[in-house]
């Protein structure tokens, strides 16, 4: 721009509207912005949204499904509370973790007649429907992915009573579907793209005012122009079935709108799904920052764009805390996409920052600003809004800074201040001109004390004291509703035992230090895991650390702890054939690495050019690892 995956009972009850109004207030303003998939739509027109990484339960009491569990409830995250469910335990699909780009899927078995259904969905004459799916085999003539029908028609729905649908024909293995007009006329989408077994695909039906279009991986598969744009009632939506024919395979996500989305919006949602599930698009792959070579910015992708003066989308937020709108130079066939790296928004990076900025959040967004061919474009100045309504602690708007960088190293970033307070802890940077294709951006603070951008965990370390004990220590900057910390240890990183349960301070906006000495240290390599539990029973893993008791403080001595210029390393009785020396910053990023000769007893390392802050020193041998912590003054 040159001009410039498991939910808890509490979250389930929140979704069902049982918790007091105070918790619902932050969501009131968001419903009217573009908070749907890819930043398209909201709960008014996005009438159903099912994502297998959110809200999958093995009962109707909100117990999160575990790997292999039957699924009774698949939570609607559109904001309309139209959860898909199955009361018959013999017809429930199963939940499996880590199946598609590290995300879970729900698996249907044709022989059981599995299906889930959502009732009372608010529908209309037009619709736009997406599904991310794959099949193992086609065990009936037309296994169904999704079907809409009147609430009054009981299952299995007769073929003539289906209002909308998407399925695959067994013989040809080609996708097709149907729309039934309000006058009862059935309009079938012709057989289209052939779908390969065991291959995930993105399918999309759009029921327009004068046609039905079906897309596969963002390429038009088939369309039919005899539709009059008046869908018969379809307020009951079945997932994994049409008529009496169940799906035999996986479904990862289902999105339903009660409107015909334009082509700009369709392309944005296709790119959101492509990035999330690492699925190729055969057309319109415009967001490429999700690719590993570009850093894997695949999370909560959203976008704005314009195909023509009557086909555009210029305001998007999605499920992220970032909303972008008001592009001043958006032209035809131009798009702006953004996604993030999924780093923590509740911890602060104090090393990788430009002058004057005291701290920033670890989460970073990356941008594609391109035309429909994927070449760099310029959509003009934009407004960027950060929704910090879920952050605890004080925020002073004049302390906030938008950081924009071209290479991902924010020490030389452009710093943009002057945010305005929109209320509800939402802050807008207006007329931003620094963003361009491939840019990185994040938010920082000019005053870490007054506006800390709250941190949950600043550090977590485990250091050997002697051959029999080690010290686990951790520091928080802010805590909200924090009951206790649980420390576990393991000899293999798989089976864990609890070694300490330490009461937390509860609520705090200042630095708090905790420590525990384990006097029963394993020999050799040990794993330590820190978990936090809040007063609602929710638990969160904060990190895993590895130590090696084969090396002890009698083997290696590193000093001083608070180093100004020179760090000294002394070896005693080391029998390793080689030693590798590493220095890492507080976020674990490798800054320096070199080989050391264990036959030499003394090394000195110059740290004069390093910034102030915490650093980790690692000495790695043939079979051993020794960790140490120093503070650069």
LOTORRO-259427 format. One line per field, with one value per residue (C-alpha): residue number from 1; residue in three letters; chain; x, y, z. Coordinates in steps of 0.05 Angstrom, whole numbers. Layout:
! LOTORRO-259427
num	[NUM; ...]
residu	[ALA; ...]
chaine	[A; ...]
xx	[X; ...]
yy	[Y; ...]
zz	[Z; ...]
! end
This chain:
! LOTORRO-259427
num	[1; 2; 3; 4; 5; 6; 7; 8; 9; 10; 11; 12; 13; 14; 15; 16; 17; 18; 19; 20; 21; 22; 23; 24; 25; 26; 27; 28; 29; 30; 31; 32; 33; 34; 35; 36; 37; 38; 39; 40; 41; 42; 43; 44; 45; 46; 47; 48; 49; 50; 51; 52; 53; 54; 55; 56; 57; 58; 59; 60; 61; 62; 63; 64; 65; 66; 67; 68; 69; 70; 71; 72; 73; 74; 75; 76; 77; 78; 79; 80; 81; 82; 83; 84; 85; 86; 87; 88; 89; 90; 91; 92; 93; 94; 95; 96; 97; 98; 99; 100; 101; 102; 103; 104; 105; 106; 107; 108; 109; 110; 111; 112; 113; 114; 115; 116; 117; 118; 119; 120; 121; 122; 123; 124; 125; 126; 127; 128; 129; 130; 131; 132; 133; 134; 135; 136; 137; 138; 139; 140; 141; 142; 143; 144; 145; 146; 147; 148; 149; 150; 151; 152; 153; 154; 155; 156; 157; 158; 159; 160; 161; 162; 163; 164; 165; 166; 167; 168; 169; 170; 171; 172; 173; 174; 175; 176; 177; 178; 179; 180; 181; 182; 183; 184; 185; 186; 187; 188; 189; 190; 191; 192; 193; 194; 195; 196; 197; 198; 199; 200; 201; 202; 203; 204; 205; 206; 207; 208; 209; 210; 211; 212; 213; 214; 215; 216; 217; 218; 219; 220; 221; 222; 223; 224; 225; 226; 227; 228; 229; 230; 231; 232; 233; 234; 235; 236; 237; 238; 239; 240; 241; 242; 243; 244; 245; 246; 247; 248; 249; 250; 251; 252; 253; 254; 255; 256; 257; 258; 259; 260; 261; 262; 263; 264; 265; 266; 267; 268; 269; 270; 271; 272; 273; 274; 275; 276; 277; 278; 279; 280; 281; 282; 283; 284; 285; 286; 287; 288; 289; 290; 291; 292; 293; 294; 295; 296; 297; 298; 299; 300; 301; 302; 303; 304; 305; 306; 307; 308; 309; 310; 311; 312; 313; 314; 315; 316; 317; 318; 319; 320; 321; 322; 323; 324; 325; 326; 327; 328; 329; 330; 331; 332; 333; 334; 335; 336; 337; 338; 339; 340; 341; 342; 343; 344; 345; 346; 347; 348; 349; 350; 351; 352; 353; 354; 355; 356; 357; 358; 359; 360; 361; 362; 363; 364; 365; 366; 367; 368; 369; 370; 371; 372; 373; 374; 375; 376; 377; 378; 379; 380; 381; 382; 383; 384; 385; 386; 387; 388; 389; 390; 391; 392; 393; 394; 395; 396; 397; 398; 399; 400; 401; 402; 403; 404; 405; 406; 407; 408; 409; 410; 411; 412; 413; 414; 415; 416; 417; 418; 419; 420; 421; 422; 423; 424; 425; 426; 427; 428; 429; 430; 431; 432; 433; 434; 435; 436; 437; 438; 439; 440; 441; 442; 443; 444; 445; 446; 447; 448; 449; 450; 451; 452; 453; 454; 455; 456; 457; 458; 459; 460; 461; 462; 463; 464; 465; 466; 467; 468; 469; 470; 471; 472; 473; 474; 475; 476; 477; 478; 479; 480; 481; 482; 483; 484; 485; 486; 487; 488; 489; 490; 491; 492; 493; 494; 495; 496; 497; 498; 499; 500; 501; 502; 503; 504; 505; 506; 507; 508; 509; 510; 511; 512; 513; 514; 515; 516; 517; 518; 519; 520; 521; 522; 523; 524; 525; 526; 527; 528; 529; 530; 531; 532; 533; 534; 535; 536; 537; 538; 539; 540; 541; 542; 543; 544; 545; 546; 547; 548; 549; 550; 551; 552; 553; 554; 555; 556; 557; 558; 559; 560; 561; 562; 563; 564; 565; 566; 567; 568; 569; 570; 571; 572; 573; 574; 575; 576; 577; 578; 579; 580; 581; 582; 583; 584; 585; 586; 587; 588; 589; 590; 591; 592; 593; 594; 595; 596; 597; 598; 599; 600; 601; 602; 603; 604; 605; 606; 607; 608; 609; 610; 611; 612; 613; 614; 615; 616; 617; 618; 619; 620; 621; 622; 623; 624; 625; 626; 627; 628; 629; 630; 631; 632; 633]
residu	[UNK; UNK; UNK; UNK; UNK; UNK; UNK; UNK; UNK; UNK; UNK; UNK; UNK; UNK; UNK; UNK; UNK; UNK; UNK; UNK; UNK; UNK; UNK; UNK; UNK; UNK; UNK; UNK; UNK; UNK; UNK; UNK; UNK; UNK; UNK; UNK; UNK; UNK; UNK; UNK; UNK; UNK; UNK; UNK; UNK; UNK; UNK; UNK; UNK; UNK; UNK; UNK; UNK; UNK; UNK; UNK; UNK; UNK; UNK; UNK; UNK; UNK; UNK; UNK; UNK; UNK; UNK; UNK; UNK; UNK; UNK; UNK; UNK; UNK; UNK; UNK; UNK; UNK; UNK; UNK; UNK; UNK; UNK; UNK; UNK; UNK; UNK; UNK; UNK; UNK; UNK; UNK; UNK; UNK; UNK; UNK; UNK; UNK; UNK; UNK; UNK; UNK; UNK; UNK; UNK; UNK; UNK; UNK; UNK; UNK; UNK; UNK; UNK; UNK; UNK; UNK; UNK; UNK; UNK; UNK; UNK; UNK; UNK; UNK; UNK; UNK; UNK; UNK; UNK; UNK; UNK; UNK; UNK; UNK; UNK; UNK; UNK; UNK; UNK; UNK; UNK; UNK; UNK; UNK; UNK; UNK; UNK; UNK; UNK; UNK; UNK; UNK; UNK; UNK; UNK; UNK; UNK; UNK; UNK; UNK; UNK; UNK; UNK; UNK; UNK; UNK; UNK; UNK; UNK; UNK; UNK; UNK; UNK; UNK; UNK; UNK; UNK; UNK; UNK; UNK; UNK; UNK; UNK; UNK; UNK; UNK; UNK; UNK; UNK; UNK; UNK; UNK; UNK; UNK; UNK; UNK; UNK; UNK; UNK; UNK; UNK; UNK; UNK; UNK; UNK; UNK; UNK; UNK; UNK; UNK; UNK; UNK; UNK; UNK; UNK; UNK; UNK; UNK; UNK; UNK; UNK; UNK; UNK; UNK; UNK; UNK; UNK; UNK; UNK; UNK; UNK; UNK; UNK; UNK; UNK; UNK; UNK; UNK; UNK; UNK; UNK; UNK; UNK; UNK; UNK; UNK; UNK; UNK; UNK; UNK; UNK; UNK; UNK; UNK; UNK; UNK; UNK; UNK; UNK; UNK; UNK; UNK; UNK; UNK; UNK; UNK; UNK; UNK; UNK; UNK; UNK; UNK; UNK; UNK; UNK; UNK; UNK; UNK; UNK; UNK; UNK; UNK; UNK; UNK; UNK; UNK; UNK; UNK; UNK; UNK; UNK; UNK; UNK; UNK; UNK; UNK; UNK; UNK; UNK; UNK; UNK; UNK; UNK; UNK; UNK; UNK; UNK; UNK; UNK; UNK; UNK; UNK; UNK; UNK; UNK; UNK; UNK; UNK; UNK; UNK; UNK; UNK; UNK; UNK; UNK; UNK; UNK; UNK; UNK; UNK; UNK; UNK; UNK; UNK; UNK; UNK; UNK; UNK; UNK; UNK; UNK; UNK; UNK; UNK; UNK; UNK; UNK; UNK; UNK; UNK; UNK; UNK; UNK; UNK; UNK; UNK; UNK; UNK; UNK; UNK; UNK; UNK; UNK; UNK; UNK; UNK; UNK; UNK; UNK; UNK; UNK; UNK; UNK; UNK; UNK; UNK; UNK; UNK; UNK; UNK; UNK; UNK; UNK; UNK; UNK; UNK; UNK; UNK; UNK; UNK; UNK; UNK; UNK; UNK; UNK; UNK; UNK; UNK; UNK; UNK; UNK; UNK; UNK; UNK; UNK; UNK; UNK; UNK; UNK; UNK; UNK; UNK; UNK; UNK; UNK; UNK; UNK; UNK; UNK; UNK; UNK; UNK; UNK; UNK; UNK; UNK; UNK; UNK; UNK; UNK; UNK; UNK; UNK; UNK; UNK; UNK; UNK; UNK; UNK; UNK; UNK; UNK; UNK; UNK; UNK; UNK; UNK; UNK; UNK; UNK; UNK; UNK; UNK; UNK; UNK; UNK; UNK; UNK; UNK; UNK; UNK; UNK; UNK; UNK; UNK; UNK; UNK; UNK; UNK; UNK; UNK; UNK; UNK; UNK; UNK; UNK; UNK; UNK; UNK; UNK; UNK; UNK; UNK; UNK; UNK; UNK; UNK; UNK; UNK; UNK; UNK; UNK; UNK; UNK; UNK; UNK; UNK; UNK; UNK; UNK; UNK; UNK; UNK; UNK; UNK; UNK; UNK; UNK; UNK; UNK; UNK; UNK; UNK; UNK; UNK; UNK; UNK; UNK; UNK; UNK; UNK; UNK; UNK; UNK; UNK; UNK; UNK; UNK; UNK; UNK; UNK; UNK; UNK; UNK; UNK; UNK; UNK; UNK; UNK; UNK; UNK; UNK; UNK; UNK; UNK; UNK; UNK; UNK; UNK; UNK; UNK; UNK; UNK; UNK; UNK; UNK; UNK; UNK; UNK; UNK; UNK; UNK; UNK; UNK; UNK; UNK; UNK; UNK; UNK; UNK; UNK; UNK; UNK; UNK; UNK; UNK; UNK; UNK; UNK; UNK; UNK; UNK; UNK; UNK; UNK; UNK; UNK; UNK; UNK; UNK; UNK; UNK; UNK; UNK; UNK; UNK; UNK; UNK; UNK; UNK; UNK; UNK; UNK; UNK; UNK; UNK; UNK; UNK; UNK; UNK; UNK; UNK; UNK; UNK; UNK; UNK; UNK; UNK; UNK; UNK; UNK; UNK; UNK; UNK; UNK; UNK; UNK; UNK; UNK; UNK; UNK; UNK; UNK]
chaine	[A; A; A; A; A; A; A; A; A; A; A; A; A; A; A; A; A; A; A; A; A; A; A; A; A; A; A; A; A; A; A; A; A; A; A; A; A; A; A; A; A; A; A; A; A; A; A; A; A; A; A; A; A; A; A; A; A; A; A; A; A; A; A; A; A; A; A; A; A; A; A; A; A; A; A; A; A; A; A; A; A; A; A; A; A; A; A; A; A; A; A; A; A; A; A; A; A; A; A; A; A; A; A; A; A; A; A; A; A; A; A; A; A; A; A; A; A; A; A; A; A; A; A; A; A; A; A; A; A; A; A; A; A; A; A; A; A; A; A; A; A; A; A; A; A; A; A; A; A; A; A; A; A; A; A; A; A; A; A; A; A; A; A; A; A; A; A; A; A; A; A; A; A; A; A; A; A; A; A; A; A; A; A; A; A; A; A; A; A; A; A; A; A; A; A; A; A; A; A; A; A; A; A; A; A; A; A; A; A; A; A; A; A; A; A; A; A; A; A; A; A; A; A; A; A; A; A; A; A; A; A; A; A; A; A; A; A; A; A; A; A; A; A; A; A; A; A; A; A; A; A; A; A; A; A; A; A; A; A; A; A; A; A; A; A; A; A; A; A; A; A; A; A; A; A; A; A; A; A; A; A; A; A; A; A; A; A; A; A; A; A; A; A; A; A; A; A; A; A; A; A; A; A; A; A; A; A; A; A; A; A; A; A; A; A; A; A; A; A; A; A; A; A; A; A; A; A; A; A; A; A; A; A; A; A; A; A; A; A; A; A; A; A; A; A; A; A; A; A; A; A; A; A; A; A; A; A; A; A; A; A; A; A; A; A; A; A; A; A; A; A; A; A; A; A; A; A; A; A; A; A; A; A; A; A; A; A; A; A; A; A; A; A; A; A; A; A; A; A; A; A; A; A; A; A; A; A; A; A; A; A; A; A; A; A; A; A; A; A; A; A; A; A; A; A; A; A; A; A; A; A; A; A; A; A; A; A; A; A; A; A; A; A; A; A; A; A; A; A; A; A; A; A; A; A; A; A; A; A; A; A; A; A; A; A; A; A; A; A; A; A; A; A; A; A; A; A; A; A; A; A; A; A; A; A; A; A; A; A; A; A; A; A; A; A; A; A; A; A; A; A; A; A; A; A; A; A; A; A; A; A; A; A; A; A; A; A; A; A; A; A; A; A; A; A; A; A; A; A; A; A; A; A; A; A; A; A; A; A; A; A; A; A; A; A; A; A; A; A; A; A; A; A; A; A; A; A; A; A; A; A; A; A; A; A; A; A; A; A; A; A; A; A; A; A; A; A; A; A; A; A; A; A; A; A; A; A; A; A; A; A; A; A; A; A; A; A; A; A; A; A; A; A; A; A; A; A; A; A; A; A; A; A; A; A; A; A; A; A; A; A; A; A; A; A; A; A; A; A; A; A; A; A]
xx	[0; 44; -6; -22; -169; -220; -274; -297; -365; -361; -350; -409; -454; -431; -450; -519; -531; -534; -479; -497; -503; -436; -400; -443; -433; -365; -399; -457; -418; -382; -446; -455; -385; -361; -344; -363; -315; -259; -290; -352; -420; -444; -498; -552; -537; -486; -540; -498; -423; -394; -318; -289; -236; -288; -345; -349; -381; -395; -458; -508; -476; -416; -363; -311; -302; -236; -202; -249; -310; -380; -407; -474; -468; -429; -433; -457; -405; -444; -476; -545; -542; -567; -522; -522; -538; -559; -601; -597; -530; -527; -526; -471; -408; -339; -287; -214; -156; -97; -126; -123; -66; -62; -136; -191; -246; -313; -320; -385; -397; -447; -465; -489; -530; -495; -520; -524; -579; -592; -664; -700; -646; -668; -667; -690; -699; -624; -565; -490; -464; -393; -366; -295; -299; -268; -296; -269; -317; -385; -430; -497; -520; -514; -482; -499; -452; -506; -581; -633; -707; -770; -773; -838; -808; -782; -718; -703; -726; -758; -719; -776; -776; -703; -697; -621; -567; -496; -475; -432; -457; -428; -415; -380; -353; -375; -405; -474; -535; -603; -647; -723; -763; -821; -868; -840; -798; -735; -672; -613; -541; -510; -456; -392; -321; -297; -274; -218; -227; -187; -175; -203; -238; -275; -345; -391; -463; -491; -566; -572; -633; -630; -581; -547; -472; -428; -353; -298; -234; -256; -265; -335; -355; -426; -482; -555; -593; -666; -671; -720; -686; -742; -719; -772; -766; -700; -697; -675; -603; -573; -498; -470; -535; -584; -649; -629; -558; -503; -434; -376; -317; -296; -325; -283; -325; -394; -415; -485; -510; -582; -561; -526; -455; -420; -358; -311; -338; -336; -262; -247; -280; -245; -178; -195; -211; -151; -103; -136; -134; -74; -117; -99; -145; -148; -168; -162; -107; -90; -69; -2; 27; -1; 52; 111; 160; 125; 123; 57; 10; -50; -94; -160; -148; -195; -198; -228; -231; -268; -283; -327; -364; -423; -384; -340; -327; -293; -299; -274; -255; -271; -255; -190; -179; -160; -212; -193; -240; -249; -198; -187; -160; -193; -198; -228; -196; -157; -154; -123; -116; -85; -73; -30; 22; -20; 30; 4; -32; -24; 52; 99; 162; 210; 270; 246; 222; 239; 264; 212; 168; 172; 136; 94; 49; 80; 24; 42; -2; 22; -10; -23; -44; -53; -95; -134; -71; -32; 13; 24; -32; -49; -117; -100; -100; -139; -165; -140; -180; -155; -209; -178; -244; -222; -156; -150; -113; -110; -102; -84; -99; -40; 8; -14; 29; 17; 82; 90; 152; 175; 220; 188; 244; 207; 270; 268; 192; 151; 117; 47; 14; -48; -100; -171; -214; -279; -306; -314; -237; -232; -177; -171; -110; -139; -113; -55; -9; 50; 19; 40; 42; 80; 81; 81; 44; 28; 12; 58; 58; 100; 91; 96; 77; 13; -8; 23; -15; -27; 19; 0; 70; 135; 183; 186; 253; 278; 350; 391; 415; 453; 451; 387; 346; 325; 290; 228; 213; 163; 141; 74; 60; -16; -65; -141; -184; -122; -131; -66; -7; 7; 77; 86; 148; 162; 220; 194; 149; 89; 71; 67; 63; 43; 100; 71; 5; 18; -36; -36; -46; -113; -116; -56; -29; 42; 100; 93; 146; 136; 185; 187; 247; 240; 285; 272; 306; 310; 378; 388; 336; 273; 213; 175; 107; 72; -4; -49; -119; -172; -229; -277; -238; -208; -135; -82; -13; 40; 101; 148; 221; 275; 336; 392; 419; 479; 511; 510; 536; 600; 610; 599; 602; 573; 580; 562; 486; 480; 528; 550; 604; 634; 604; 652; 642; 685; 685; 703; 709; 673; 678; 635; 666; 638; 597; 551; 541; 475; 447; 373; 329; 270; 223; 268; 295; 367; 414; 483; 511; 582; 621; 665; 724; 711; 785; 793; 770; 754; 714; 694; 636; 627; 556; 570; 526; 466; 405; 385; 340; 336; 376; 381; 448; 449; 507; 491; 534; 529; 472; 462; 432; 449; 408; 426; 396; 431; 408; 442; 449]
yy	[0; 56; 112; 76; -555; -575; -531; -532; -534; -460; -441; -485; -451; -383; -402; -424; -358; -385; -341; -270; -212; -183; -236; -223; -148; -151; -189; -141; -92; -146; -176; -116; -118; -171; -227; -287; -335; -296; -232; -241; -230; -237; -274; -236; -271; -325; -369; -431; -442; -508; -516; -581; -545; -509; -535; -609; -646; -719; -702; -645; -621; -590; -644; -634; -693; -731; -769; -824; -801; -801; -731; -712; -636; -595; -523; -468; -411; -363; -331; -361; -420; -470; -527; -590; -651; -723; -753; -824; -851; -904; -850; -804; -791; -792; -739; -749; -702; -680; -702; -641; -590; -608; -596; -646; -672; -707; -775; -805; -879; -897; -964; -930; -878; -822; -751; -687; -636; -564; -542; -476; -442; -373; -382; -344; -348; -349; -384; -394; -460; -486; -553; -579; -654; -719; -789; -859; -893; -880; -935; -910; -876; -804; -797; -729; -676; -626; -620; -567; -583; -557; -569; -605; -661; -719; -757; -790; -733; -757; -736; -690; -654; -632; -557; -550; -602; -621; -693; -738; -788; -857; -881; -819; -794; -725; -672; -643; -619; -588; -528; -532; -469; -446; -470; -541; -542; -582; -551; -599; -577; -619; -670; -629; -639; -709; -717; -764; -809; -793; -722; -662; -610; -544; -546; -486; -478; -408; -402; -336; -296; -327; -386; -438; -442; -497; -488; -537; -508; -439; -461; -463; -535; -528; -478; -477; -415; -438; -423; -367; -348; -372; -429; -469; -470; -504; -488; -559; -572; -642; -651; -715; -739; -727; -766; -832; -832; -818; -792; -841; -797; -732; -663; -608; -545; -524; -452; -430; -360; -343; -295; -301; -276; -239; -266; -222; -252; -322; -315; -288; -347; -396; -366; -368; -443; -457; -425; -457; -528; -523; -541; -520; -475; -488; -415; -350; -371; -299; -306; -343; -323; -388; -427; -453; -414; -350; -365; -402; -343; -388; -369; -330; -305; -249; -202; -144; -135; -113; -147; -90; -29; -73; -134; -116; -127; -70; -87; -151; -177; -251; -283; -245; -183; -144; -108; -72; -27; 38; 26; 92; 65; -2; -16; -71; -140; -118; -153; -145; -207; -216; -276; -287; -336; -358; -332; -312; -245; -248; -244; -189; -187; -137; -149; -146; -74; -6; 52; 83; 21; -14; -79; -114; -175; -237; -248; -220; -212; -216; -185; -200; -138; -164; -163; -223; -249; -249; -189; -133; -81; -18; -12; 56; 79; 35; 37; -17; -30; -74; -104; -110; -121; -188; -161; -147; -89; -14; 14; 86; 100; 147; 91; 45; 38; 2; -31; -45; -80; -108; -166; -189; -159; -105; -71; -29; -25; 36; 61; 91; 124; 168; 114; 135; 103; 75; 52; -19; -24; -20; 25; 51; 72; 114; 124; 75; 81; 38; -30; -62; -132; -180; -131; -154; -116; -121; -75; -48; -1; 61; 54; -17; 3; 43; 2; -67; -105; -158; -217; -284; -314; -277; -335; -408; -441; -505; -506; -561; -544; -608; -682; -691; -628; -574; -506; -492; -418; -376; -304; -274; -202; -205; -256; -258; -310; -352; -406; -446; -473; -548; -573; -641; -682; -739; -783; -789; -729; -776; -801; -745; -743; -683; -656; -590; -552; -480; -428; -368; -295; -295; -226; -182; -131; -131; -180; -242; -295; -368; -424; -497; -541; -614; -655; -720; -705; -761; -779; -764; -725; -700; -662; -610; -583; -523; -517; -461; -473; -418; -416; -441; -506; -488; -509; -483; -512; -457; -494; -554; -551; -604; -614; -665; -688; -721; -652; -618; -553; -592; -604; -535; -466; -405; -336; -282; -288; -213; -202; -135; -150; -220; -287; -341; -416; -466; -542; -595; -671; -667; -732; -710; -715; -647; -591; -542; -474; -436; -370; -357; -297; -299; -324; -383; -355; -379; -319; -352; -422; -449; -513; -517; -562; -598; -608; -533; -515; -442; -401; -328; -301; -226; -201; -127; -120; -155; -116; -115; -173; -247; -298; -374; -409; -482; -530; -592; -654; -723; -744; -688; -619; -566; -501; -437; -368; -300; -228; -178; -112]
zz	[0; -26; -15; 33; 382; 466; 497; 569; 602; 618; 545; 525; 576; 553; 483; 505; 539; 610; 640; 663; 615; 636; 595; 534; 530; 493; 437; 427; 384; 345; 317; 271; 242; 194; 243; 200; 165; 131; 158; 114; 145; 217; 256; 218; 151; 172; 200; 215; 224; 247; 255; 280; 321; 363; 406; 392; 450; 466; 506; 514; 579; 546; 556; 502; 456; 460; 404; 379; 418; 390; 376; 404; 395; 344; 368; 322; 326; 282; 343; 329; 377; 325; 346; 303; 346; 347; 403; 376; 402; 347; 293; 319; 280; 313; 329; 311; 327; 284; 217; 172; 179; 252; 263; 281; 236; 247; 213; 186; 175; 121; 152; 216; 181; 219; 215; 256; 246; 264; 273; 267; 226; 200; 124; 62; -14; -28; 4; 3; 31; 42; 65; 75; 66; 40; 29; 42; -5; -37; -9; -37; -102; -76; -7; 23; 51; 71; 62; 79; 86; 121; 196; 186; 144; 187; 172; 127; 82; 16; -46; -68; -1; -1; -9; -17; -21; -38; -52; -96; -148; -136; -207; -234; -167; -188; -142; -155; -116; -116; -102; -98; -113; -70; -125; -117; -180; -170; -201; -202; -209; -264; -248; -241; -216; -202; -130; -112; -51; 12; -14; 23; -20; -10; -40; -46; -71; -83; -95; -131; -154; -224; -221; -178; -180; -151; -139; -120; -92; -117; -189; -220; -227; -256; -257; -278; -300; -294; -219; -200; -134; -87; -44; -9; 67; 89; 164; 182; 161; 162; 163; 133; 101; 45; 41; 74; 46; 97; 83; 91; 106; 140; 147; 179; 169; 147; 132; 115; 95; 81; 26; -41; -28; -83; -118; -77; -13; -42; -59; 11; 45; -2; 17; 91; 86; 41; 92; 153; 126; 79; 19; -52; -93; -167; -177; -137; -88; -68; 5; 6; 75; 102; 63; 105; 62; 82; 157; 164; 178; 169; 228; 226; 155; 134; 75; 37; -38; -100; -166; -192; -168; -150; -126; -66; 8; 45; 120; 153; 222; 226; 293; 302; 344; 281; 238; 173; 134; 96; 40; 3; -62; -72; -146; -188; -179; -117; -50; 19; 62; 131; 178; 240; 268; 328; 378; 447; 453; 529; 532; 513; 471; 501; 455; 382; 381; 351; 393; 438; 441; 508; 493; 440; 436; 406; 356; 287; 226; 154; 93; 20; -19; -89; -152; -178; -212; -147; -165; -115; -114; -74; -41; -11; 61; 109; 180; 227; 291; 349; 393; 462; 498; 526; 554; 629; 657; 642; 572; 556; 483; 474; 494; 437; 375; 310; 286; 212; 184; 117; 141; 207; 250; 288; 314; 250; 244; 226; 290; 282; 341; 348; 357; 374; 427; 397; 464; 487; 489; 413; 385; 314; 274; 218; 147; 153; 92; 114; 97; 31; 1; 47; 106; 178; 233; 307; 365; 419; 478; 491; 566; 593; 664; 648; 588; 596; 542; 594; 600; 627; 632; 625; 638; 658; 675; 706; 729; 763; 834; 847; 830; 869; 860; 812; 816; 775; 772; 733; 730; 710; 692; 698; 725; 720; 756; 768; 821; 820; 782; 774; 759; 728; 711; 663; 641; 570; 557; 552; 621; 672; 748; 790; 834; 859; 865; 883; 898; 852; 870; 833; 801; 790; 741; 768; 764; 808; 818; 836; 849; 872; 888; 867; 913; 876; 811; 759; 731; 658; 618; 652; 626; 668; 648; 678; 677; 701; 729; 738; 788; 736; 728; 661; 651; 604; 591; 596; 573; 576; 596; 589; 634; 635; 702; 669; 669; 737; 764; 780; 706; 677; 708; 671; 701; 717; 723; 708; 650; 623; 572; 578; 594; 621; 611; 650; 639; 691; 678; 611; 571; 511; 442; 424; 455; 419; 449; 437; 460; 453; 468; 517; 463; 447; 382; 367; 363; 362; 356; 356; 370; 432; 446; 512; 521; 532; 601; 592; 541; 541; 500; 485; 497; 491; 429; 459; 483; 556; 577; 590; 551; 553; 547; 523; 522; 481; 480; 448; 492; 541; 547; 599; 604; 640; 645; 645; 647; 602; 639]
! end
